[in-house]
Amino acid sequence: MAVDLLHTGHINILKIAKEHADKIQGKVVVGLLTDSAIASYKRLPYMSFEQRKAVVESVQYVDEVIPQESLSYEPNIRKLLPRFVVHGDDWKNGIQQKERQAVIALLKELGCGELIEPKYTEGISSTQLNINARAIGIATNARLSLLRRLVNAKKPLRIIETHSAISALIAQNAFFDASGQKIEFDGFWSSSLTDSTSRGKPDIEAVELTSRLNTINEIFEVTTKPLIYDADTGGKIEHFAFTVRSLERTGVSAVIIEDKTGLKKNSLLGNKVLQTQDNIEDFCLKITAGKKAQITNDFMIIARIESLILEKGQQDALKRAFAYVNAGADGIMIHSRQKSPDEVLEFITHFRAKDSNTPIVVVPTSFNAIKAEELGKVGANIVIYANHLLRASFVAMNEVAKGILEFDRSLEMESSCMKVDEILSLIPGTI
């Protein structure tokens, strides 16, 4: 079971399991799916594993709760050699169908038990309950803690840039069905580049924190996923501490700051423009000040390293990475403007040789041929698609605007536009 939201269907299953256990003077053992097992096929549950475990243990029909580390039932069945395996008949279809067949084959092989499949309780659905709950919204602390839980539960996380409430709604609802496995974005990236560009302002930290927080609040009003904030350099140490408190209070899960100083210049320009990298000691002080300023243990400060951007080499990047982790950074972002991912992959390999735990963030804007799954396999935890929704909107809006002028009417451009009723159905509370 997953049991994010305990309902009558769960109780019915557990009651039937208890009846069978009593026949043989046995006990009911629940294999509770871990966060990582659930995240492998759908959204992370509201409650952590320990919280869900406490709920299930409190049910009178349950004698013991053990973790189930994946969708496969085999490890627990081989360990327990159960007399009965009880599961609702809803797994006869969908993503768990193959697991059902595997259980049937395993029980036959072991000769130890019988599969009991109570009829699915009509009119109740964990999925629908979750949808209803998410429609209501999510508490600030619950959203804030999601990113750290996700990092621990799955790899890689796919994060996409959002610069407005409507772009966040599109990102929240986008998914791809890969043979029953729902692949979707795990959260949002608040980019200083796209936030300023969407306002028609240059990407030089011209948009102040208050304005950016207004945008984030608008995004949070209509979505439930975690958000990572792009804070550029983080400003002066004293200002960064204030920024951390403001972001954490708003419900932002993480902030990324880059180890540069002076007027903001886009990293992809590299050495074509004057860019100054901060010294290690001062940047470590900024990280430490930020960690001291935060209130919860869930908020994350991620240090972005510009050494490869500025062509200072792997050794400089790695030296900085380990220093930043020692200063308290919760993650490392390694950036590159090369078309090939080779230097990023080399960094990850060397870093992982000494540090297997600290999350690594990559932004494959330049080296965009590599897949997120490939980056995850080599050790990256978070993959950020940093500006694609805004860039896509430019193309679409420009095409439609020119087309209306060309044809002197909008008829020919309707196929390039989303229908009004589809837009309205996307926005909560409209219909």
C-alpha positions in Angstrom: 0.0 0.0 0.0 0.9 3.7 -0.4 -1.7 5.1 2.0 -1.1 8.8 1.5 -4.7 9.4 2.3 -6.3 6.6 4.4 -9.8 5.8 3.2 -12.6 3.2 3.4 -11.1 1.2 0.6 -7.9 0.6 2.6 -9.9 -0.3 5.7 -11.9 -2.9 3.7 -8.7 -4.5 2.4 -7.1 -4.6 5.8 -10.3 -6.0 7.4 -10.4 -8.9 4.9 -6.7 -9.5 5.5 -7.3 -9.7 9.2 -10.1 -12.2 8.7 -7.8 -14.5 6.7 -5.0 -14.1 9.3 -7.3 -15.1 12.1 -8.2 -18.3 10.3 -4.5 -19.4 10.7 -3.8 -17.6 13.9 -1.4 -15.4 11.9 -0.8 -11.7 11.6 -1.3 -9.0 9.1 1.9 -7.4 7.7 1.5 -4.4 5.5 4.2 -3.7 2.9 4.2 0.1 2.8 5.7 1.7 -0.3 8.6 4.1 0.4 8.7 7.6 -1.0 11.2 6.5 -3.6 8.9 3.5 -4.7 5.9 5.8 -5.1 7.9 8.5 -6.9 9.0 6.0 -9.4 5.5 6.0 -11.0 3.6 9.0 -9.7 3.8 12.1 -7.6 5.5 12.1 -4.2 2.8 11.6 -1.4 1.8 14.4 0.9 3.1 12.5 4.0 6.6 11.1 4.5 7.1 7.4 4.9 7.4 7.6 8.7 4.1 9.6 8.9 2.3 7.2 6.7 3.7 4.3 8.7 2.4 5.8 11.9 -1.1 6.1 10.4 -1.2 2.5 9.1 0.2 1.1 12.4 -2.7 2.8 14.2 -5.3 0.7 12.3 -6.7 -2.1 14.5 -6.4 -4.8 11.8 -2.7 -4.3 11.3 0.0 -6.1 13.3 3.2 -4.9 11.6 4.3 -2.5 8.9 7.4 -3.0 6.8 8.9 -0.9 4.0 8.4 -1.9 0.4 11.4 -0.4 -1.4 10.1 -0.7 -5.0 6.9 -1.7 -6.9 8.1 -5.3 -6.9 6.6 -7.4 -4.2 9.2 -10.1 -4.5 11.7 -9.1 -1.8 9.0 -9.0 0.9 7.3 -12.2 -0.3 10.6 -14.1 -0.2 11.3 -12.8 3.2 7.9 -13.5 4.8 6.7 -16.6 2.8 3.1 -15.5 3.5 0.2 -17.8 3.7 -2.0 -15.2 2.0 -1.2 -12.2 -0.2 -4.1 -9.7 -0.1 -4.4 -7.0 -2.7 -7.3 -5.1 -4.2 -8.3 -6.3 -7.7 -7.6 -2.8 -9.2 -4.1 -4.0 -10.0 -5.5 -6.3 -12.7 -5.1 -3.3 -15.0 -2.7 -0.4 -15.3 1.0 0.0 -14.3 0.8 -2.7 -11.6 -0.6 -5.4 -13.9 2.9 -6.9 -14.5 3.6 -6.9 -10.8 0.4 -8.9 -10.3 1.6 -11.5 -12.8 5.0 -11.6 -11.0 3.4 -12.2 -7.7 1.2 -15.1 -9.1 4.4 -16.7 -10.6 6.4 -16.2 -7.4 3.7 -17.8 -5.2 3.6 -20.7 -7.5 7.4 -21.1 -7.4 7.6 -20.9 -3.6 4.4 -22.9 -3.0 3.8 -20.8 0.0 0.6 -18.8 -0.3 -2.6 -17.9 -2.0 -3.5 -14.6 -3.7 -6.7 -12.9 -2.3 -8.1 -10.1 -4.4 -11.0 -8.3 -2.8 -13.2 -6.3 -5.2 -12.1 -2.6 -5.6 -14.2 -0.3 -3.4 -16.4 1.7 -5.7 -16.8 5.4 -5.3 -13.4 6.0 -3.6 -10.0 6.7 -5.1 -6.7 7.8 -3.6 -5.9 9.4 -6.9 -9.1 11.4 -7.0 -8.7 12.4 -3.3 -5.2 13.6 -4.1 -6.5 15.6 -7.1 -9.2 17.2 -4.9 -6.7 18.0 -2.2 -4.3 19.6 -4.6 -7.1 21.6 -6.0 -7.5 23.2 -2.6 -3.8 24.0 -2.4 -0.8 23.1 -0.3 0.5 24.6 3.0 3.6 26.7 2.9 5.7 24.3 5.0 4.5 21.2 3.0 5.6 22.8 -0.3 8.9 24.0 1.2 9.8 20.5 2.3 8.9 18.8 -1.0 12.2 19.4 -2.8 14.4 17.8 -0.2 12.0 14.8 0.0 12.1 14.5 -3.8 15.9 14.6 -3.9 16.0 11.7 -1.4 13.2 9.8 -3.3 14.1 9.9 -7.0 16.8 10.8 -9.5 16.9 12.9 -11.5 14.3 15.6 -10.7 13.1 17.5 -13.8 12.6 21.2 -13.0 11.4 23.7 -15.6 11.4 27.5 -15.7 8.2 29.4 -15.0 7.8 33.1 -15.1 4.1 33.6 -14.4 1.1 31.8 -13.0 -0.1 30.6 -16.4 3.3 29.2 -17.3 3.4 27.4 -13.9 0.0 25.9 -14.6 1.2 24.6 -17.9 4.3 23.1 -16.3 2.3 21.6 -13.4 -0.1 19.8 -15.7 2.3 18.7 -18.4 3.1 15.0 -18.5 4.1 12.1 -20.7 2.7 8.6 -20.4 5.6 6.2 -20.9 3.9 2.8 -20.8 1.9 3.5 -17.7 4.6 5.5 -16.0 3.6 9.2 -15.7 6.6 11.4 -16.4 6.1 15.0 -15.3 8.1 18.0 -14.0 8.9 17.8 -10.4 9.0 21.5 -9.7 9.6 25.1 -11.0 12.6 27.3 -11.6 12.3 31.0 -10.9 14.9 32.4 -13.3 16.2 35.9 -12.9 16.7 35.9 -16.7 13.1 35.0 -17.6 11.6 37.0 -14.8 13.3 40.2 -15.9 12.8 39.5 -19.6 9.1 38.8 -19.2 8.9 42.4 -17.8 10.9 43.8 -20.7 13.9 44.5 -18.5 17.6 43.5 -18.9 19.0 40.6 -17.0 21.2 42.6 -14.7 19.3 42.0 -11.4 17.1 45.0 -12.2 14.0 43.3 -10.8 14.0 43.6 -7.0 13.2 40.7 -4.6 9.8 42.1 -3.7 8.6 42.1 -7.3 9.9 38.6 -7.9 8.2 37.4 -4.7 4.9 38.8 -6.0 5.3 36.6 -9.1 6.2 33.5 -6.9 3.1 34.1 -4.7 0.9 34.2 -7.9 2.5 30.9 -9.0 2.0 29.4 -5.5 -1.7 30.4 -5.5 -2.5 28.0 -8.3 0.1 25.2 -8.1 1.4 22.7 -5.6 5.0 21.8 -6.7 8.2 23.1 -5.1 10.2 26.0 -6.5 13.9 26.8 -6.8 14.9 30.5 -6.8 17.6 31.9 -8.9 19.3 34.6 -6.8 22.2 35.4 -9.1 25.1 36.3 -6.8 22.9 36.6 -3.8 24.2 40.2 -3.3 26.0 41.3 -0.2 26.2 38.8 2.7 23.8 40.9 4.8 21.3 41.1 1.9 21.5 37.4 1.2 20.6 36.5 4.8 17.5 38.7 4.4 16.7 37.0 1.0 16.9 33.5 2.6 14.4 34.5 5.3 12.0 36.0 2.8 12.2 33.0 0.4 11.7 30.5 3.2 8.8 32.4 4.7 7.1 32.4 1.2 7.5 28.6 0.8 10.4 28.5 -1.7 12.3 25.2 -1.3 15.8 26.3 -2.4 17.9 29.2 -3.6 20.9 29.0 -6.0 23.6 31.6 -5.8 26.6 31.8 -8.2 30.2 32.5 -7.2 30.6 35.7 -9.1 30.8 39.4 -8.1 29.8 42.7 -9.7 27.2 43.6 -12.2 25.2 40.5 -13.4 26.3 39.1 -16.8 24.7 36.1 -18.3 27.0 33.1 -17.8 26.5 31.8 -21.4 28.5 34.9 -22.6 31.5 33.4 -20.9 34.7 35.4 -21.3 33.3 37.5 -24.1 32.3 40.0 -21.4 34.1 40.9 -18.2 33.0 38.5 -15.4 34.7 38.3 -12.0 34.6 35.1 -9.9 34.3 35.6 -6.1 37.1 34.2 -4.0 36.4 31.0 -2.2 36.6 32.4 1.3 34.1 35.2 0.8 31.7 33.0 -1.0 31.9 30.4 1.8 31.0 33.2 4.3 27.9 34.0 2.2 26.8 30.4 2.2 27.4 30.1 6.0 25.5 33.4 6.6 22.5 32.1 4.6 22.5 28.8 6.5 22.5 30.6 9.8 19.6 32.8 8.6 17.2 30.0 7.7 14.6 28.7 10.2 13.7 25.2 8.9 15.9 22.2 8.1 14.1 21.8 4.8 15.3 24.9 3.0 18.3 24.4 0.7 21.1 26.7 -0.4 22.8 25.5 -3.5 26.1 26.9 -4.7 26.6 27.5 -8.4 30.2 27.2 -9.7 31.3 29.3 -12.6 34.8 27.9 -13.1 34.0 25.9 -16.2 32.1 28.9 -17.7 35.2 31.1 -17.1 37.6 28.4 -18.4 39.4 27.9 -15.1 39.4 24.2 -15.3 38.2 21.1 -13.4 40.6 21.4 -10.4 39.4 24.9 -9.6 35.7 23.8 -9.9 36.3 20.8 -7.7 38.3 22.8 -5.1 35.4 25.2 -4.9 32.8 22.5 -4.7 34.2 20.8 -1.7 34.9 24.1 0.0 31.3 25.2 -0.5 29.9 21.9 0.8 32.1 22.3 3.9 30.7 25.8 4.4 27.2 24.3 4.5 25.9 24.3 0.9 23.1 21.7 0.5 23.9 21.2 -3.1 26.3 22.1 -6.0 25.3 23.4 -9.4 28.0 22.9 -12.1 27.5 25.1 -15.1 28.9 24.9 -18.7 28.4 26.7 -22.0 29.9 24.0 -24.1 27.8 22.1 -26.7 29.1 18.8 -25.3 28.3 17.6 -21.8 31.8 16.1 -21.4 33.2 18.6 -19.0 30.1 18.5 -16.8 30.2 14.7 -16.8 33.9 14.8 -15.9 33.2 17.1 -13.0 30.3 14.9 -11.7 32.5 11.8 -11.9 35.4 13.4 -9.9 33.0 14.9 -7.4 31.1 11.7 -6.8 34.4 9.8 -6.2 34.7 11.8 -3.0 31.1 12.8 -2.2 28.3 10.4 -3.0 25.6 12.3 -1.1 25.6 16.1 -1.9 23.0 16.8 -4.6 24.3 18.0 -7.9 22.3 20.4 -10.2 22.9 20.8 -13.9 21.4 23.1 -16.5 21.8 21.6 -20.0 20.9 24.7 -22.0 24.0 24.5 -24.2 24.6 20.7 -24.1 20.9 19.9 -24.7 21.4 16.6 -26.6 21.9 14.6 -23.4 18.8 13.2 -21.7 17.8 13.8 -18.1 17.9 10.1 -17.5 21.5 9.9 -18.6 22.5 12.7 -16.3 20.8 11.0 -13.5 22.7 7.8 -14.1 26.0 9.5 -13.8 25.1 11.2 -10.5 23.1 14.4 -11.2 20.2 14.9 -8.9 18.4 17.9 -10.5 18.1 18.9 -14.1 16.8 22.4 -14.8 15.4 23.5 -18.1 16.1 27.1 -17.3 14.3 29.3 -19.9 12.4 27.2 -22.4 8.8 28.2 -21.6 9.6 31.9 -22.0 11.6 31.3 -25.2 8.7 29.2 -26.6 6.2 31.9 -25.9 8.3 34.4 -27.8 8.2 32.2 -31.0 4.4 31.5 -30.7 3.4 35.1 -30.0 5.6 36.5 -32.7 4.2 34.1 -35.3 0.6 34.9 -34.4 1.1 38.7 -34.2 2.8 38.7 -37.7 0.2 36.4 -39.1 -2.7 38.6 -38.0 -1.1 41.6 -39.7 -0.3 39.6 -42.9 -3.8 38.3 -43.4 -5.5 41.3 -41.8 -7.6 38.9 -39.7 -7.1 36.1 -37.2 -8.7 33.2 -39.0 -5.5 31.8 -40.4 -3.8 31.9 -37.0 -6.4 30.1 -35.0 -4.7 26.8 -35.4 -1.6 28.3 -33.7 -3.7 29.4 -30.7 -5.1 27.4 -27.8 -8.9 27.4 -27.7 -10.4 29.7 -25.1 -12.4 26.9 -23.3 -9.1 24.9 -23.0 -7.4 27.8 -21.4 -10.3 28.3 -19.0 -10.4 24.6 -18.0 -6.7 24.9 -17.1 -7.3 27.7 -14.6 -8.8 26.6 -11.2 -12.2 28.0 -10.3 -13.1 29.2 -13.8 -15.4 26.3 -14.6 
